[in-house]
């Protein structure tokens, strides 16, 4: 067509061309405006599930740690308090007469200091002064008595540092009495399962599809009766060959959907804040992703409200890429980086020539280090091996009710769907083999293989804790020295 012929276009043709341009512009705008509808679920749900999983994994492992927690620690503390009281009384009895202790005790005999009844101490001193031998023959000046006390105190300090491996009958809890806690654990485990999350994704997709079908049906019914639409302009929601312009009601519907997801996200964000800091960095990653998500949403809204960007720049570089960029960042942050970190850690662990199994046992037998390692395991979501190892040590040290304790270990750690099920292949077969060896007096090495499995299973936990906790690393270094 020549230049003159292009200038001689009829008014109808010019009107048609203008209408086509407007339709193309509306189509481009609509395609990006529809993005919140089609992508809201894909953007919001993964982060909601991350928050939810971090919180409920915290609750699960906190419940597991307390569920079969022994009362032995409390009884041991009471025992040491009684020992301290006895040593206090003995030390006061050993004081020489007329030492001034009578006057102090007389003024304070109506009080208690560190659980010691001072009235009782006062009576002891008075009786001691009445029957006291001469000072030169007193055991207070005896080297033997002094050394015996020093030896007793040293032994007591050693016992305080060593984890208790005794087990009373009260520590063997009946599974039937824990139905409420077990039910709670089952609910928590279901909420963090892939089955639950997959079901929610599917239901969300079906719900969105139903809303689209209902609104599209209403729009088509109004168009057929009154030639008027309330959700789209000059097109149909069931038209897939090109885009369409949205009305206020469509934007309102999308906005309500977005608000619903935002409310859910804020609720689980608040719950996640309450959870302890995990050792995998899941909580930290989730907060970073939340910030990037917020910035992406703000940029998307701002660019959509600037006419130059929405009508000109968007034709070449769609501002909807801010949302796509956020989704790629989320995948990189939450999937790629953890894999790279794991590969690097495994590589450094393979290059380490240290034999850690003996060090792990030494650490576990120290009360303070055991508590540090158990807390780290709880925040790593893997307390089962530590708790099982501790119960096996109690089993080996026990002289009474050993069969009852063995059944407890089988039910709690070596049964499918048990509260602290160990990650052992063919666990049912393992359970059957040990059960067949149970007699009235089971052997002390009944759980030897299980104990070795627990130690091997704790190797990764041990290495990560050693690299992240300076106090723990210093203790390991002292073992080598």
C-alpha positions in Angstrom: 0.0 0.0 0.0 1.4 3.4 -1.0 1.7 6.4 1.3 -1.3 8.2 -0.4 -3.5 5.2 -0.1 -2.7 4.9 3.6 -3.9 8.5 4.0 -7.1 7.8 2.2 -8.4 5.3 4.8 -12.1 5.6 5.6 -13.4 6.6 8.9 -14.7 3.1 9.5 -11.3 1.6 9.0 -9.6 4.1 11.3 -12.3 3.4 13.9 -11.6 -0.3 13.5 -7.9 0.1 13.9 -8.3 2.2 17.0 -10.6 -0.4 18.5 -8.1 -3.1 17.8 -5.3 -1.1 19.5 -7.5 -0.5 22.5 -8.4 -4.2 22.7 -4.7 -5.2 22.5 -3.8 -2.7 25.2 -6.7 -4.0 27.4 -5.6 -7.5 26.7 -2.0 -6.8 27.8 -3.2 -5.0 31.0 -5.7 -7.7 31.8 -3.1 -10.4 31.5 -1.0 -8.8 34.2 -4.0 -7.8 36.2 -5.1 -11.4 36.3 -1.8 -12.5 37.7 -2.9 -11.9 41.4 -5.8 -14.3 40.8 -3.8 -17.1 39.2 -0.7 -16.7 41.3 -1.9 -15.7 44.8 -2.1 -19.4 45.9 1.4 -20.2 44.4 2.9 -17.1 46.1 1.3 -17.2 49.6 0.8 -20.9 50.4 4.4 -22.0 50.3 5.4 -19.4 52.8 2.3 -20.1 55.0 3.3 -23.8 55.1 6.9 -22.9 56.0 5.7 -20.8 59.0 3.3 -23.5 60.0 5.8 -26.3 59.7 8.5 -24.4 61.7 6.0 -23.8 64.5 4.5 -27.3 64.7 7.9 -29.0 64.4 9.0 -26.9 67.4 5.9 -28.1 69.3 6.4 -31.7 68.3 10.0 -31.9 69.5 9.2 -29.9 72.6 6.4 -32.4 73.4 8.6 -35.4 72.6 11.4 -34.1 74.9 9.0 -33.6 77.9 6.7 -36.6 77.2 9.1 -39.3 78.6 11.3 -37.0 80.6 12.5 -38.7 83.7 11.8 -37.6 87.2 15.3 -38.8 88.1 16.8 -35.3 87.7 14.4 -33.9 90.3 15.0 -36.8 92.7 18.8 -36.4 92.2 18.5 -32.7 93.0 16.6 -33.5 96.2 19.1 -36.1 97.1 22.0 -33.6 96.7 20.0 -31.0 98.8 19.7 -33.6 101.6 23.4 -34.4 101.4 24.3 -30.7 101.6 22.1 -30.3 104.7 23.8 -33.3 106.3 27.2 -31.9 105.5 26.2 -28.6 107.0 25.1 -30.2 110.2 28.3 -32.3 110.3 30.5 -29.2 109.8 28.7 -27.3 112.6 29.0 -30.3 114.9 32.7 -30.3 114.3 33.1 -26.7 115.4 35.0 -26.3 118.7 33.0 -25.1 121.8 32.6 -21.4 122.5 33.2 -20.6 118.8 30.5 -18.0 118.7 28.2 -20.2 116.6 25.7 -20.5 119.5 25.1 -16.7 119.5 24.5 -16.6 115.8 22.2 -19.6 115.7 20.3 -18.4 118.8 19.4 -15.2 117.0 18.4 -16.9 113.7 17.0 -20.2 114.9 13.5 -19.3 113.7 14.7 -19.2 110.0 15.8 -21.7 107.5 18.9 -21.2 105.3 19.4 -23.3 102.2 16.7 -25.7 103.5 18.5 -26.3 106.8 16.4 -25.8 110.0 18.5 -23.6 112.2 16.5 -24.5 115.3 17.7 -28.1 114.7 21.3 -26.9 114.2 21.1 -24.8 117.3 20.1 -27.8 119.4 22.8 -29.8 117.8 25.5 -27.3 118.7 24.2 -27.0 122.3 24.3 -30.7 122.7 27.7 -30.8 121.1 29.1 -28.3 123.5 27.8 -30.2 126.5 29.5 -33.4 125.4 32.5 -31.9 123.5 35.8 -33.6 123.9 39.0 -31.4 124.3 40.0 -29.4 121.3 43.3 -31.1 120.8 41.4 -34.5 120.4 38.7 -33.0 118.1 38.3 -34.4 114.7 38.2 -30.8 113.5 42.0 -30.8 113.7 42.4 -34.3 112.4 44.0 -34.5 109.0 42.2 -37.7 108.3 38.8 -36.2 108.9 39.6 -33.2 106.7 40.8 -35.4 103.9 37.7 -37.6 104.1 35.5 -34.5 103.7 37.5 -33.3 100.8 37.3 -36.7 99.1 33.5 -36.7 99.7 33.1 -33.3 98.2 35.1 -34.2 95.1 33.0 -37.3 94.6 29.8 -35.3 94.9 31.1 -32.8 92.3 31.8 -35.6 90.0 28.3 -37.0 90.4 26.9 -33.6 89.6 28.8 -33.5 86.3 27.8 -37.1 85.3 24.4 -37.7 83.8 22.2 -39.9 85.8 21.6 -43.4 84.4 19.4 -44.7 87.1 15.7 -45.4 86.5 13.0 -45.7 89.0 9.7 -47.5 88.4 7.9 -44.2 88.2 9.9 -43.3 85.1 8.4 -46.1 83.1 5.2 -44.4 81.9 2.2 -46.4 80.7 1.3 -45.5 77.1 -2.4 -45.7 78.0 -1.9 -42.8 80.4 -0.5 -40.6 77.7 -3.5 -40.7 75.3 -4.0 -37.0 75.4 -0.4 -36.2 74.6 -0.2 -38.9 72.0 -3.3 -37.5 70.3 -1.8 -34.1 70.3 1.4 -35.4 68.7 -0.6 -37.2 66.0 -2.4 -33.9 65.1 0.9 -32.0 65.0 2.5 -34.7 62.8 -0.5 -34.6 60.4 -0.3 -30.8 60.1 3.3 -30.9 59.0 2.9 -33.9 56.7 3.0 -33.7 52.9 -0.4 -35.4 52.8 -2.0 -32.5 54.6 -0.2 -29.9 52.5 -1.0 -31.6 49.2 -4.6 -31.8 50.3 -4.7 -28.1 51.1 -3.1 -27.2 47.7 -5.7 -29.4 45.9 -8.6 -27.9 47.9 -7.3 -24.4 47.2 -7.1 -25.1 43.5 -10.7 -26.6 43.4 -12.0 -23.6 45.5 -10.5 -21.1 43.0 -11.9 -23.0 40.1 -15.4 -23.1 41.6 -15.3 -19.3 42.3 -14.1 -18.7 38.7 -16.9 -20.9 37.3 -19.6 -19.3 39.5 -18.6 -15.7 38.7 -18.2 -16.6 35.0 -21.7 -18.2 35.0 -23.3 -15.1 36.6 -21.6 -12.8 34.1 -22.8 -14.9 31.1 -26.4 -15.0 32.5 -26.5 -11.2 32.9 -25.0 -10.8 29.4 -27.6 -13.0 27.8 -30.5 -11.3 29.6 -29.5 -7.6 29.6 -26.4 -7.5 27.4 -24.5 -6.3 30.4 -21.5 -7.7 32.3 -20.3 -6.9 35.9 -17.0 -8.8 36.1 -15.4 -8.3 32.7 -15.6 -5.8 29.8 -16.3 -6.6 26.2 -15.4 -10.2 26.6 -16.1 -13.4 28.5 -14.4 -15.1 31.5 -14.6 -18.3 29.4 -12.8 -16.7 26.4 -9.3 -18.0 26.3 -8.1 -16.6 23.0 -7.3 -13.1 24.4 -7.4 -11.2 27.6 -10.1 -9.0 29.0 -10.5 -5.9 31.1 -11.6 -6.3 34.7 -14.3 -4.3 36.5 -14.4 -3.0 40.1 -16.2 -6.2 41.2 -13.5 -8.4 39.8 -10.8 -6.4 41.5 -12.8 -6.6 44.8 -13.1 -10.4 44.6 -9.3 -10.7 44.0 -8.6 -8.3 46.8 -10.7 -10.3 49.3 -8.8 -13.5 48.2 -5.5 -11.7 48.7 -6.5 -10.4 52.1 -7.5 -13.9 53.2 -4.1 -15.3 52.3 -2.4 -12.3 54.0 -4.3 -12.9 57.2 -3.3 -16.5 57.3 0.3 -15.5 56.6 0.4 -13.1 59.5 -1.2 -15.6 61.9 1.4 -18.2 61.2 4.2 -15.6 61.1 3.3 -14.7 64.7 3.3 -18.4 65.7 6.7 -18.9 64.0 8.1 -16.0 66.0 7.2 -17.8 69.2 9.1 -20.9 68.1 12.7 -21.4 69.1 15.5 -20.7 66.6 16.0 -24.0 64.7 19.5 -25.2 63.7 18.7 -25.5 60.0 17.9 -21.8 59.5 14.3 -22.4 58.4 13.0 -19.6 60.6 15.7 -17.2 59.3 15.1 -18.1 55.7 11.3 -17.6 56.1 11.8 -14.1 57.5 14.1 -13.1 54.6 11.6 -14.5 52.1 8.8 -12.6 53.8 10.7 -9.3 53.4 11.4 -10.0 49.7 7.7 -11.0 49.1 6.6 -7.7 50.7 9.0 -5.7 48.5 7.9 -7.5 45.4 4.2 -6.9 46.1 4.9 -3.1 46.7 6.9 -2.8 43.5 4.2 -4.6 41.5 1.4 -2.3 42.9 3.5 0.9 42.3 4.5 -0.1 38.7 0.8 -0.9 37.9 -0.3 2.5 39.0 2.3 4.4 36.9 0.8 5.0 33.4 4.1 5.1 31.5 5.2 1.7 32.9 1.8 0.0 32.7 1.2 1.1 29.1 4.6 1.5 27.5 7.4 -0.2 29.4 5.2 -3.1 30.3 4.8 -3.9 26.6 8.5 -4.8 26.4 9.3 -5.8 30.0 6.2 -6.8 32.0 6.2 -5.5 35.5 4.7 -8.8 36.6 8.3 -10.1 36.5 8.6 -8.7 40.0 6.3 -11.5 41.2 8.1 -14.1 39.1 11.4 -12.8 40.5 10.2 -13.3 44.0 9.2 -16.9 43.3 12.6 -17.7 41.8 14.3 -16.1 44.8 12.2 -18.2 47.1 13.2 -21.4 45.3 16.9 -20.4 45.4 16.8 -19.4 49.1 14.8 -22.3 50.5 15.9 -25.1 48.2 19.2 -24.4 46.4 21.1 -22.9 49.3 20.3 -25.6 51.8 21.4 -28.3 49.3 24.7 -26.5 48.7 25.3 -26.1 52.4 24.6 -29.8 53.0 27.0 -30.8 50.3 29.7 -28.6 51.7 29.2 -29.9 55.2 29.3 -33.5 54.1 32.5 -32.8 52.2 34.2 -31.3 55.2 33.0 -34.1 57.4 34.5 -36.7 55.0 37.9 -35.0 55.1 37.9 -35.2 58.9 40.0 -38.1 60.2 38.6 -37.9 63.8 36.9 -40.9 65.3 33.9 -39.3 67.0 32.0 -42.3 68.4 34.0 -42.5 71.6 33.8 -38.7 72.0 30.1 -38.8 71.6 29.7 -41.3 74.5 31.9 -39.1 76.7 29.9 -36.1 75.9 26.6 -37.9 76.5 27.8 -39.0 80.0 28.4 -35.4 81.0 25.2 -33.9 82.4 25.9 -30.3 81.2 27.0 -31.4 77.7 24.1 -33.8 77.4 21.6 -30.9 78.1 23.4 -28.8 75.5 23.2 -31.6 72.9 19.6 -32.4 73.7 18.6 -28.8 73.3 20.4 -28.7 69.9 18.8 -31.9 68.9 15.4 -30.6 69.8 16.0 -27.5 67.6 17.2 -29.8 64.9 14.0 -31.9 65.1 15.8 -35.2 66.0 15.7 -35.9 69.7 14.9 -39.6 69.4 18.4 -41.0 69.3 19.6 -39.1 72.4 16.6 -40.0 74.4 16.8 -43.7 73.3 20.5 -43.8 74.2 19.8 -42.4 77.7 17.0 -44.9 78.3 19.3 -47.8 77.2 21.9 -46.7 79.7 19.3 -46.7 82.4 18.1 -50.2 81.3 21.7 -51.5 81.6 22.2 -50.0 85.1 18.8 -51.2 86.4 18.6 -54.2 88.6 14.8 -54.2 89.1 11.9 -54.2 86.6 14.4 -54.6 83.7 11.7 -56.5 81.6 9.2 -53.6 82.1 11.8 -51.1 81.1 12.7 -53.1 78.0 9.0 -53.2 77.0 8.9 -49.4 77.4 11.9 -49.0 75.1 10.2 -51.3 72.5 6.9 -49.4 72.6 8.4 -45.9 72.6 11.3 -46.2 70.1 11.0 -49.5 68.2 7.4 -49.6 67.1 5.8 -48.2 63.9 4.0 -44.8 64.6 5.4 -44.7 68.1 6.0 -41.2 69.6 9.8 -41.5 69.3 10.2 -44.0 66.5 13.8 -44.4 65.5 14.9 -44.2 61.9 15.8 -47.9 61.6 15.3 -50.1 58.6 13.0 -53.1 59.2 12.0 -51.8 62.6 9.2 -54.4 63.0 11.7 -57.2 62.5 14.1 -55.5 65.0 11.3 -55.3 67.5 10.4 -59.0 67.1 14.0 -60.1 67.5 14.4 -58.2 70.7 11.0 -59.3 72.0 12.0 -63.0 71.4 15.0 -62.5 73.7 13.0 -61.1 76.6 13.0 -63.3 79.7 12.3 -62.6 83.3 15.9 -61.4 83.6 16.9 -59.9 80.2 20.6 -59.5 79.5 22.3 -56.1 79.9 23.4 -56.1 76.2 19.9 -56.6 74.9 19.9 -53.2 73.1 23.5 -53.1 72.1 22.8 -52.9 68.4 20.2 -50.2 69.0 22.7 -48.2 71.1 25.3 -48.4 68.3 22.8 -47.2 65.8 21.9 -44.2 68.0 25.6 -43.3 68.3 26.0 -43.4 64.5 22.8 -41.5 64.0 24.1 -38.7 66.3 27.3 -38.2 64.3 25.9 -35.5 62.1 24.3 -33.8 65.0 27.6 -34.0 67.0 29.6 -32.4 64.2 27.2 -29.5 63.6 27.0 -28.7 67.3 30.8 -28.8 67.6 31.0 -26.3 64.7 28.4 -23.9 66.2 28.9 -24.0 69.9 32.2 -22.8 71.4 31.6 -24.3 74.8 30.9 -27.7 73.3 33.9 -27.5 71.1 36.1 -26.5 74.1 34.9 -29.6 76.0 35.8 -31.8 73.0 39.2 -30.3 72.9 39.7 -31.0 76.6 38.9 -34.6 76.0 41.7 -34.9 73.6 44.1 -33.3 76.0 
